[in-house]
């Protein structure tokens, strides 16, 4: 009976199936080969695939810059008056 209670109280640990790595900037595909190979050399890594930049990425970045710029201007306008 005590063994059953101990099994019920034991917490199962979570499992990790992978990681998402974001580079600090966009790199040319031939320049990123060194980074890709370094990640592949890490024990337990089964597969590494680059994520290519698409047109939508550029649009999202520009919108974020625009929103951040607008928030900054509004903040400055409110705090300087």
C-alpha atoms as an extended CHARMM CRD file, in Angstrom:
* protein
*
        81  EXT
         1         1  UNK       CA              0.0000000000        0.0000000000        0.0000000000  PROA      1               0.0000000000
         2         2  UNK       CA              2.8310000000        2.4240000000        0.8600000000  PROA      2               0.0000000000
         3         3  UNK       CA              4.4970000000        1.7070000000       -2.5010000000  PROA      3               0.0000000000
         4         4  UNK       CA              1.3120000000        2.6890000000       -4.3610000000  PROA      4               0.0000000000
         5         5  UNK       CA              1.1230000000        6.0070000000       -2.4580000000  PROA      5               0.0000000000
         6         6  UNK       CA              4.7590000000        6.7580000000       -3.2580000000  PROA      6               0.0000000000
         7         7  UNK       CA              4.0980000000        6.1650000000       -6.9690000000  PROA      7               0.0000000000
         8         8  UNK       CA              1.1090000000        8.4960000000       -6.9060000000  PROA      8               0.0000000000
         9         9  UNK       CA              3.0800000000       11.2680000000       -5.1760000000  PROA      9               0.0000000000
        10        10  UNK       CA              6.1350000000       10.9890000000       -7.4590000000  PROA      10              0.0000000000
        11        11  UNK       CA              6.0790000000       13.7820000000      -10.0460000000  PROA      11              0.0000000000
        12        12  UNK       CA              6.9140000000       12.8010000000      -13.5890000000  PROA      12              0.0000000000
        13        13  UNK       CA              9.5360000000       15.0330000000      -15.1940000000  PROA      13              0.0000000000
        14        14  UNK       CA              8.7810000000       16.9330000000      -18.3840000000  PROA      14              0.0000000000
        15        15  UNK       CA             10.4670000000       15.9060000000      -21.6290000000  PROA      15              0.0000000000
        16        16  UNK       CA             12.1240000000       18.2890000000      -24.0780000000  PROA      16              0.0000000000
        17        17  UNK       CA             11.8740000000       17.4110000000      -27.7650000000  PROA      17              0.0000000000
        18        18  UNK       CA             13.8460000000       20.2900000000      -29.2130000000  PROA      18              0.0000000000
        19        19  UNK       CA             14.9270000000       23.9240000000      -29.1580000000  PROA      19              0.0000000000
        20        20  UNK       CA             14.3430000000       26.9740000000      -31.2810000000  PROA      20              0.0000000000
        21        21  UNK       CA             17.4680000000       29.0400000000      -31.8900000000  PROA      21              0.0000000000
        22        22  UNK       CA             17.1580000000       32.6080000000      -33.1620000000  PROA      22              0.0000000000
        23        23  UNK       CA             20.1810000000       34.2870000000      -34.6980000000  PROA      23              0.0000000000
        24        24  UNK       CA             20.9330000000       37.9210000000      -33.7980000000  PROA      24              0.0000000000
        25        25  UNK       CA             20.6720000000       38.9450000000      -37.4660000000  PROA      25              0.0000000000
        26        26  UNK       CA             20.1210000000       37.4380000000      -40.9030000000  PROA      26              0.0000000000
        27        27  UNK       CA             23.1580000000       35.6970000000      -42.3800000000  PROA      27              0.0000000000
        28        28  UNK       CA             23.8900000000       34.6320000000      -45.9410000000  PROA      28              0.0000000000
        29        29  UNK       CA             23.3410000000       30.8830000000      -46.2610000000  PROA      29              0.0000000000
        30        30  UNK       CA             26.9920000000       30.2060000000      -47.0820000000  PROA      30              0.0000000000
        31        31  UNK       CA             28.1600000000       32.2430000000      -44.0500000000  PROA      31              0.0000000000
        32        32  UNK       CA             25.9500000000       30.3370000000      -41.6060000000  PROA      32              0.0000000000
        33        33  UNK       CA             27.4700000000       26.9230000000      -42.3620000000  PROA      33              0.0000000000
        34        34  UNK       CA             29.9450000000       27.2330000000      -39.4650000000  PROA      34              0.0000000000
        35        35  UNK       CA             27.1110000000       27.8920000000      -36.9730000000  PROA      35              0.0000000000
        36        36  UNK       CA             25.0460000000       25.0440000000      -38.4170000000  PROA      36              0.0000000000
        37        37  UNK       CA             27.9440000000       22.5860000000      -38.1300000000  PROA      37              0.0000000000
        38        38  UNK       CA             28.6850000000       23.6840000000      -34.5540000000  PROA      38              0.0000000000
        39        39  UNK       CA             25.0820000000       22.9800000000      -33.5030000000  PROA      39              0.0000000000
        40        40  UNK       CA             25.2270000000       19.5820000000      -35.2160000000  PROA      40              0.0000000000
        41        41  UNK       CA             28.2720000000       18.6640000000      -33.0850000000  PROA      41              0.0000000000
        42        42  UNK       CA             26.3160000000       19.0710000000      -29.8270000000  PROA      42              0.0000000000
        43        43  UNK       CA             25.5630000000       15.6900000000      -28.2500000000  PROA      43              0.0000000000
        44        44  UNK       CA             21.9150000000       14.6930000000      -28.6840000000  PROA      44              0.0000000000
        45        45  UNK       CA             21.2360000000       16.8600000000      -31.7450000000  PROA      45              0.0000000000
        46        46  UNK       CA             19.5170000000       14.7330000000      -34.3840000000  PROA      46              0.0000000000
        47        47  UNK       CA             18.7850000000       17.3120000000      -37.0670000000  PROA      47              0.0000000000
        48        48  UNK       CA             19.4950000000       20.9750000000      -37.7990000000  PROA      48              0.0000000000
        49        49  UNK       CA             17.6420000000       22.8950000000      -40.4910000000  PROA      49              0.0000000000
        50        50  UNK       CA             18.0450000000       26.5710000000      -41.3300000000  PROA      50              0.0000000000
        51        51  UNK       CA             14.9590000000       28.7620000000      -41.4220000000  PROA      51              0.0000000000
        52        52  UNK       CA             15.0670000000       30.9190000000      -44.5390000000  PROA      52              0.0000000000
        53        53  UNK       CA             14.0450000000       34.5800000000      -44.5690000000  PROA      53              0.0000000000
        54        54  UNK       CA             10.8630000000       35.2470000000      -46.5540000000  PROA      54              0.0000000000
        55        55  UNK       CA              9.1980000000       38.4910000000      -47.7060000000  PROA      55              0.0000000000
        56        56  UNK       CA              6.7890000000       38.4160000000      -44.7820000000  PROA      56              0.0000000000
        57        57  UNK       CA              9.7290000000       38.5890000000      -42.3380000000  PROA      57              0.0000000000
        58        58  UNK       CA             10.7480000000       41.9510000000      -43.7990000000  PROA      58              0.0000000000
        59        59  UNK       CA              7.1850000000       43.2850000000      -43.5520000000  PROA      59              0.0000000000
        60        60  UNK       CA              6.8440000000       42.1950000000      -39.9400000000  PROA      60              0.0000000000
        61        61  UNK       CA             10.1640000000       43.8160000000      -38.9970000000  PROA      61              0.0000000000
        62        62  UNK       CA              9.2100000000       47.1030000000      -40.6610000000  PROA      62              0.0000000000
        63        63  UNK       CA              5.8340000000       47.1490000000      -38.9000000000  PROA      63              0.0000000000
        64        64  UNK       CA              7.4930000000       46.4770000000      -35.5540000000  PROA      64              0.0000000000
        65        65  UNK       CA              9.9990000000       49.2860000000      -36.1430000000  PROA      65              0.0000000000
        66        66  UNK       CA              7.1570000000       51.6280000000      -37.1040000000  PROA      66              0.0000000000
        67        67  UNK       CA              5.1070000000       50.7350000000      -34.0070000000  PROA      67              0.0000000000
        68        68  UNK       CA              8.1130000000       51.0940000000      -31.7060000000  PROA      68              0.0000000000
        69        69  UNK       CA              9.0290000000       54.4600000000      -33.2580000000  PROA      69              0.0000000000
        70        70  UNK       CA              5.4400000000       55.6990000000      -32.8480000000  PROA      70              0.0000000000
        71        71  UNK       CA              5.2990000000       54.5550000000      -29.2020000000  PROA      71              0.0000000000
        72        72  UNK       CA              8.6160000000       56.2850000000      -28.5250000000  PROA      72              0.0000000000
        73        73  UNK       CA              7.4260000000       59.5610000000      -30.1050000000  PROA      73              0.0000000000
        74        74  UNK       CA              4.1790000000       59.4340000000      -28.1100000000  PROA      74              0.0000000000
        75        75  UNK       CA              6.1020000000       58.7340000000      -24.9040000000  PROA      75              0.0000000000
        76        76  UNK       CA              8.4550000000       61.6550000000      -25.5590000000  PROA      76              0.0000000000
        77        77  UNK       CA              5.5640000000       63.9840000000      -26.4570000000  PROA      77              0.0000000000
        78        78  UNK       CA              3.7090000000       63.1150000000      -23.2180000000  PROA      78              0.0000000000
        79        79  UNK       CA              6.7860000000       63.5010000000      -21.0150000000  PROA      79              0.0000000000
        80        80  UNK       CA              8.1990000000       66.7010000000      -22.5320000000  PROA      80              0.0000000000
        81        81  UNK       CA              5.0370000000       68.7750000000      -22.1620000000  PROA      81              0.0000000000
